[in-house]
């Protein structure tokens, strides 16, 4: 019988908002248990005072003291989940400081999350799954070389990808827009195998990830069915040859975004989601359609424009579309509109998500949007660093799945 992963919860407000039951259910779904670290009243006062962050909320004071107990080793846990209401500015500061404190002073994987009254277990599932994976499979995540013949399938919200690897080399790829989940997966698998000159029976192991990972994984008998946070981070550092030392992985997707702080190939802190689709690849798809160009042409177009010549608000995809229409109606150049759209998405990702992780170089951009040069340039300007975009970056989930699946050949 598998021993449940113990996830320490540091939070403010989920009991009053009705979210606590959803947190517990999400943990149960991945065979984990959430608990509040038990500390004495005298420890609470001492630990809060020593932390040096003045807050008014009693629940936040308790969260700070519990974090100190975890770091000091007075409470045992396998992972940490930090949660607070998205409306509270004080809680946002505490959440960020606790995440950094635990990450820098322990080996515990941490995820922080700002919830609303409508947060569900399904929303939290990927985060809980990632925490349990890191806690249970550190040896698997430490893999640096792919062995044998393995395939990875990434059934994403916008596109489906497949990769075939043989002895640490990509030998076949497949890509297409996601329509019917299984049909799209079958098509890319066929394409990747044909390019590799192989058949399903030649494969030693298969891994799946993405939104359709469970359906696809069950149908094809996958050895590894894994959420995209750990898979993408592993694939990114592998392709960028950054498996030793710190790095930051950024994936701006079609529906949500992922920002992951990685140390020696192991995810430490991470966040995913986004307040609105205006901060995702979906907005850039809409922009390209408005400008009458393919999404592959948007990046080069943006590189020839000036983003500050167009007022753009992509915080909400509706307002962002209105900004597009207004700018074009006012006679703005298409290049400037493209540049403004890329800069706006980068800015929203920076404000909404990159505050939730410790940004350490190199910053590796992956996913389909990493091929939009205008977006990569805008993100580099905001972070004041050169962004790394490795080869096969658009296949990142499939590569990570193929790499990790090879661990199952040796029973890892």
C-alpha positions as CSV (number, residue, x, y, z in Angstrom):
1,X,0.0,0.0,0.0
2,X,1.4,3.4,-1.0
3,X,2.0,5.8,1.9
4,X,0.2,9.1,1.3
5,X,2.4,12.1,0.6
6,X,2.0,14.6,3.5
7,X,1.4,18.1,2.3
8,X,1.7,20.9,4.9
9,X,-0.8,23.6,4.3
10,X,0.0,27.2,5.1
11,X,-3.1,29.3,4.4
12,X,-5.5,32.1,5.2
13,X,-9.2,31.9,4.5
14,X,-10.0,28.6,2.7
15,X,-12.2,27.4,5.6
16,X,-14.4,30.5,5.4
17,X,-14.7,30.6,1.6
18,X,-15.6,26.9,1.2
19,X,-12.4,26.1,-0.6
20,X,-10.9,23.8,2.1
21,X,-13.0,20.8,1.1
22,X,-11.8,21.3,-2.5
23,X,-8.2,21.3,-1.3
24,X,-8.7,18.1,0.6
25,X,-10.4,16.5,-2.3
26,X,-7.6,17.4,-4.7
27,X,-5.1,15.9,-2.3
28,X,-7.2,12.8,-2.0
29,X,-7.3,12.3,-5.7
30,X,-3.5,12.0,-5.9
31,X,-3.2,9.9,-2.7
32,X,-1.9,12.7,-0.5
33,X,-3.1,14.2,2.8
34,X,-3.1,17.8,3.7
35,X,-2.4,18.8,7.2
36,X,-1.8,21.9,9.3
37,X,1.6,21.9,11.1
38,X,1.0,21.6,14.8
39,X,3.0,24.2,16.9
40,X,2.8,25.5,20.4
41,X,1.5,29.0,21.3
42,X,5.0,30.0,22.7
43,X,6.6,28.9,19.4
44,X,4.0,30.9,17.4
45,X,5.0,34.1,19.1
46,X,8.7,33.4,19.0
47,X,8.8,32.3,15.3
48,X,6.6,35.1,14.1
49,X,8.7,37.7,15.8
50,X,11.9,36.2,14.4
51,X,10.6,36.1,10.9
52,X,10.5,39.9,10.8
53,X,7.4,40.5,8.7
54,X,4.8,42.6,10.4
55,X,1.2,41.5,9.5
56,X,-2.1,42.0,11.2
57,X,-4.0,38.9,10.3
58,X,-3.8,36.1,13.0
59,X,-4.1,33.4,10.3
60,X,-1.1,34.9,8.5
61,X,0.9,35.1,11.7
62,X,0.1,31.4,12.2
63,X,1.2,30.6,8.6
64,X,4.5,32.3,9.2
65,X,5.2,30.4,12.4
66,X,4.2,27.1,10.7
67,X,6.7,27.8,7.9
68,X,9.4,28.4,10.4
69,X,8.6,25.1,12.1
70,X,8.9,23.3,8.7
71,X,12.2,24.8,7.8
72,X,13.6,24.1,11.3
73,X,12.6,20.5,11.0
74,X,10.2,20.6,14.0
75,X,7.4,19.4,11.8
76,X,7.8,16.7,9.1
77,X,6.3,17.1,5.7
78,X,6.9,16.0,2.1
79,X,5.7,19.1,0.4
80,X,4.1,22.5,1.1
81,X,0.9,24.1,-0.2
82,X,0.6,27.9,0.4
83,X,-2.9,29.4,-0.2
84,X,-4.6,32.7,0.3
85,X,-7.5,34.7,-1.1
86,X,-6.7,36.6,-4.3
87,X,-8.4,39.7,-2.9
88,X,-6.0,40.2,0.0
89,X,-2.8,42.3,-0.7
90,X,-1.3,41.5,2.7
91,X,-1.8,37.7,2.1
92,X,-0.1,38.0,-1.3
93,X,3.0,39.5,0.3
94,X,3.1,36.8,3.0
95,X,2.5,34.0,0.4
96,X,5.4,35.2,-1.7
97,X,7.8,35.6,1.3
98,X,6.9,32.2,2.7
99,X,7.4,30.5,-0.7
100,X,10.8,32.1,-1.0
101,X,11.8,31.3,2.6
102,X,10.9,27.6,2.3
103,X,12.5,27.2,-1.1
104,X,15.8,28.8,0.0
105,X,16.0,27.0,3.3
106,X,14.7,23.5,2.6
107,X,14.4,20.8,-0.1
108,X,10.6,20.8,0.2
109,X,8.7,21.4,-3.1
110,X,6.4,24.4,-2.8
111,X,3.4,25.7,-4.7
112,X,1.6,28.9,-3.8
113,X,-2.0,29.6,-5.0
114,X,-4.4,32.5,-4.7
115,X,-7.9,31.1,-4.6
116,X,-11.4,32.4,-5.2
117,X,-14.7,31.2,-3.9
118,X,-15.1,29.2,-7.1
119,X,-11.8,27.3,-6.9
120,X,-12.5,23.6,-7.4
121,X,-10.6,20.4,-6.8
122,X,-10.2,20.0,-10.5
123,X,-8.5,23.4,-10.7
124,X,-6.1,22.3,-7.9
125,X,-5.4,18.8,-9.2
126,X,-2.4,19.5,-11.4
127,X,-0.7,21.4,-8.6
128,X,-1.3,18.6,-6.1
129,X,-0.2,16.0,-8.6
130,X,3.1,17.9,-9.2
131,X,3.8,18.2,-5.5
132,X,3.3,14.4,-5.0
133,X,5.4,13.6,-8.0
134,X,8.4,15.6,-6.8
135,X,8.1,14.1,-3.3
136,X,7.8,10.5,-4.5
137,X,9.9,10.5,-7.7
138,X,13.0,12.6,-7.1
139,X,15.2,9.9,-8.5
140,X,13.1,9.7,-11.7
141,X,13.1,13.5,-12.1
142,X,16.9,13.5,-11.7
143,X,17.3,11.5,-15.0
144,X,19.7,13.3,-17.3
145,X,19.8,10.8,-20.3
146,X,17.1,9.1,-22.3
147,X,17.8,5.4,-22.9
148,X,16.2,2.8,-25.2
149,X,13.4,3.7,-27.6
150,X,10.7,5.7,-25.9
151,X,7.8,7.9,-27.0
152,X,6.2,10.9,-25.4
153,X,2.7,12.3,-26.2
154,X,1.6,15.7,-25.1
155,X,-2.2,16.1,-25.5
156,X,-2.5,19.8,-25.0
157,X,-5.5,22.2,-25.1
158,X,-4.5,23.7,-28.4
159,X,-2.1,21.2,-30.0
160,X,-1.1,17.6,-29.7
161,X,2.5,16.5,-30.0
162,X,4.5,13.3,-30.1
163,X,8.2,12.6,-29.9
164,X,10.1,9.4,-30.5
165,X,13.6,9.2,-28.9
166,X,16.2,6.6,-29.3
167,X,19.3,6.5,-27.1
168,X,19.1,10.2,-26.2
169,X,18.3,11.4,-29.8
170,X,15.0,12.7,-31.2
171,X,14.3,10.5,-34.2
172,X,10.6,11.3,-34.9
173,X,8.1,14.1,-34.3
174,X,4.4,14.6,-34.8
175,X,2.3,17.8,-34.4
176,X,-1.3,18.9,-35.1
177,X,-4.0,21.1,-33.6
178,X,-6.1,19.3,-30.9
179,X,-9.6,18.5,-32.2
180,X,-10.8,15.1,-31.0
181,X,-8.4,14.1,-28.3
182,X,-7.8,10.5,-29.2
183,X,-7.9,11.1,-33.0
184,X,-5.3,13.9,-32.7
185,X,-3.1,11.7,-30.5
186,X,-3.3,8.7,-32.9
187,X,-2.4,11.0,-35.8
188,X,0.7,12.5,-34.2
189,X,1.8,9.1,-33.0
190,X,1.5,7.7,-36.5
191,X,3.5,10.6,-37.9
192,X,6.3,10.4,-35.3
193,X,6.7,6.6,-35.7
194,X,6.7,6.9,-39.5
195,X,9.4,9.6,-39.4
196,X,11.4,7.4,-37.0
197,X,10.9,4.3,-39.1
198,X,9.5,2.4,-36.2
199,X,6.3,0.7,-34.9
200,X,4.5,0.7,-31.6
201,X,5.9,-2.7,-30.8
202,X,9.4,-1.3,-31.1
203,X,8.9,1.0,-28.2
204,X,10.4,0.2,-24.8
205,X,8.2,2.7,-22.9
206,X,5.6,5.5,-23.5
207,X,4.7,8.6,-21.5
208,X,1.8,11.0,-21.8
209,X,1.1,14.4,-20.4
210,X,-1.2,17.4,-21.0
211,X,-5.0,17.8,-20.6
212,X,-5.8,14.6,-22.3
213,X,-3.0,12.5,-20.6
214,X,-5.4,10.2,-18.8
215,X,-7.5,9.3,-21.8
216,X,-4.6,8.9,-24.2
217,X,-2.5,7.2,-21.6
218,X,-5.1,4.6,-20.8
219,X,-5.9,3.9,-24.5
220,X,-2.3,3.4,-25.5
221,X,-1.2,1.6,-22.3
222,X,1.3,4.3,-21.3
223,X,4.0,3.5,-18.7
224,X,4.0,7.1,-17.4
225,X,1.0,9.4,-17.1
226,X,2.3,12.7,-15.7
227,X,1.1,16.3,-15.2
228,X,2.8,18.9,-17.3
229,X,4.6,20.9,-14.6
230,X,7.2,18.3,-13.7
231,X,7.3,16.9,-17.3
232,X,7.8,20.4,-18.9
233,X,10.5,21.5,-16.4
234,X,12.4,18.3,-17.0
235,X,12.1,18.5,-20.7
236,X,13.2,22.2,-20.7
237,X,16.4,21.8,-18.7
238,X,17.2,18.6,-20.7
239,X,16.9,20.4,-24.1
240,X,18.7,23.5,-22.9
241,X,21.5,21.4,-21.4
242,X,20.9,23.1,-18.0
243,X,20.4,20.1,-15.8
244,X,22.9,21.3,-13.2
245,X,22.4,24.5,-11.2
246,X,19.4,26.8,-11.1
247,X,17.1,27.8,-14.0
248,X,13.6,29.2,-14.6
249,X,11.2,27.5,-17.1
250,X,8.4,29.6,-18.7
251,X,5.7,28.1,-20.8
252,X,3.0,30.5,-22.1
253,X,0.3,28.1,-23.3
254,X,-3.0,28.3,-25.2
255,X,-5.1,28.1,-22.0
256,X,-2.7,28.6,-19.1
257,X,0.9,29.5,-18.3
258,X,3.5,27.7,-16.2
259,X,6.4,29.3,-14.4
260,X,8.8,26.9,-12.7
261,X,11.9,27.4,-10.6
262,X,14.3,24.4,-11.1
263,X,17.4,23.4,-9.3
264,X,19.5,20.6,-10.7
265,X,16.7,19.3,-12.8
266,X,14.2,19.2,-9.9
267,X,11.2,21.6,-9.8
268,X,11.3,23.6,-6.5
269,X,8.5,26.2,-6.7
270,X,6.0,26.6,-9.5
271,X,2.8,28.3,-10.5
272,X,0.3,27.8,-13.3
273,X,-2.9,29.4,-14.5
274,X,-3.6,32.9,-15.3
275,X,-6.3,35.4,-14.5
276,X,-7.5,35.8,-18.1
277,X,-6.8,34.4,-21.5
278,X,-5.4,37.9,-22.4
279,X,-2.1,36.7,-20.9
280,X,-1.9,33.5,-22.9
281,X,-1.1,32.3,-26.4
282,X,-4.8,32.4,-27.2
283,X,-4.6,36.2,-27.3
284,X,-1.7,36.1,-29.8
285,X,-3.7,33.8,-32.0
286,X,-6.5,36.3,-32.1
287,X,-4.0,39.1,-32.8
288,X,-2.6,37.2,-35.8
289,X,-6.0,36.6,-37.2
290,X,-6.9,40.3,-36.8
291,X,-3.7,41.3,-38.6
292,X,-4.3,38.8,-41.4
293,X,-1.1,36.8,-40.8
294,X,-0.3,33.2,-39.7
295,X,0.7,32.9,-36.1
296,X,4.2,31.9,-37.3
297,X,4.5,35.3,-39.0
298,X,3.4,37.3,-35.9
299,X,6.9,37.2,-34.2
300,X,8.9,38.6,-37.1
301,X,6.2,41.2,-37.7
302,X,6.5,42.3,-34.1
303,X,10.2,42.5,-34.3
304,X,9.8,45.3,-36.8
305,X,7.4,47.3,-34.7
306,X,7.4,49.6,-31.7
307,X,5.2,48.4,-28.9
308,X,5.0,51.7,-27.1
309,X,3.3,53.3,-30.1
310,X,0.1,51.4,-29.4
311,X,-2.0,51.3,-26.2
312,X,-2.7,47.7,-25.5
313,X,-4.7,46.1,-22.6
314,X,-4.6,42.3,-22.7
315,X,-5.3,41.9,-19.0
316,X,-8.7,40.8,-20.3
317,X,-9.0,39.1,-23.7
318,X,-12.2,41.2,-24.4
319,X,-10.5,44.5,-23.7
320,X,-7.4,43.3,-25.6
321,X,-9.4,42.6,-28.7
322,X,-11.0,46.0,-28.3
323,X,-7.6,47.6,-28.1
324,X,-6.6,45.7,-31.3
325,X,-9.7,47.0,-33.2
326,X,-9.2,50.6,-32.0
327,X,-5.5,50.7,-32.9
328,X,-6.1,49.4,-36.4
329,X,-9.1,51.7,-36.9
330,X,-6.9,54.6,-35.8
331,X,-4.3,53.8,-38.5
332,X,-1.6,52.1,-36.4
333,X,0.9,50.1,-38.3
334,X,0.5,46.3,-38.2
335,X,4.0,45.9,-37.0
336,X,3.4,48.2,-34.0
337,X,0.2,46.4,-33.1
338,X,1.9,43.0,-33.2
339,X,4.7,44.3,-31.0
340,X,2.3,45.8,-28.6
341,X,0.3,42.5,-28.3
342,X,3.5,40.6,-27.6
343,X,4.7,43.1,-25.0
344,X,1.3,43.1,-23.4
345,X,1.2,39.3,-23.0
346,X,4.7,39.3,-21.6
347,X,3.9,42.1,-19.2
348,X,0.7,40.3,-17.9
349,X,2.6,37.0,-17.4
350,X,5.3,38.9,-15.5
351,X,2.8,40.6,-13.2
352,X,0.5,37.7,-12.7
353,X,2.8,34.8,-12.4
354,X,6.5,35.5,-12.4
355,X,6.1,37.2,-9.0
356,X,5.2,33.7,-7.6
357,X,8.6,32.1,-8.4
358,X,12.2,33.0,-7.9
359,X,13.5,34.0,-11.3
360,X,17.1,32.7,-11.8
361,X,19.0,32.6,-15.0
362,X,19.0,31.0,-17.4
363,X,15.3,31.6,-18.3
364,X,14.1,28.9,-20.7
365,X,11.0,29.5,-22.8
366,X,9.2,26.5,-24.1
367,X,5.9,25.6,-25.8
368,X,4.5,26.8,-29.1
369,X,4.7,30.4,-28.1
370,X,8.5,30.2,-27.7
371,X,8.6,30.2,-31.5
372,X,7.0,33.7,-31.6
373,X,10.2,35.8,-31.6
374,X,8.4,39.0,-30.7
375,X,7.1,37.5,-27.5
376,X,10.5,36.0,-26.6
377,X,12.1,39.4,-27.2
378,X,9.5,41.2,-25.1
379,X,9.9,38.8,-22.2
380,X,13.7,39.2,-22.4
381,X,13.3,43.0,-22.2
382,X,11.1,42.8,-19.2
383,X,13.4,40.4,-17.4
384,X,16.5,42.0,-18.7
385,X,18.1,38.8,-19.7
386,X,18.7,36.7,-22.9
387,X,16.0,34.1,-23.1
388,X,17.0,30.5,-24.0
389,X,14.8,28.8,-26.6
390,X,16.1,25.3,-27.1
391,X,15.6,23.1,-30.2
392,X,12.3,21.2,-30.1
393,X,11.0,23.7,-27.6
394,X,7.4,23.4,-29.0
395,X,7.5,19.6,-28.2
396,X,8.6,20.2,-24.6
397,X,5.9,18.0,-22.9
398,X,6.4,15.2,-25.3
399,X,10.2,15.3,-24.9
400,X,9.9,15.4,-21.1
401,X,7.5,12.4,-21.2
402,X,9.8,10.4,-23.4
403,X,12.8,11.1,-21.2
404,X,11.1,10.3,-18.0
405,X,9.4,7.2,-19.5
406,X,12.8,5.7,-20.1
407,X,13.2,5.4,-16.4
408,X,10.5,2.7,-16.4
409,X,12.7,0.5,-18.6
410,X,14.9,0.1,-15.6
411,X,12.1,0.1,-13.1
412,X,12.8,3.6,-11.6
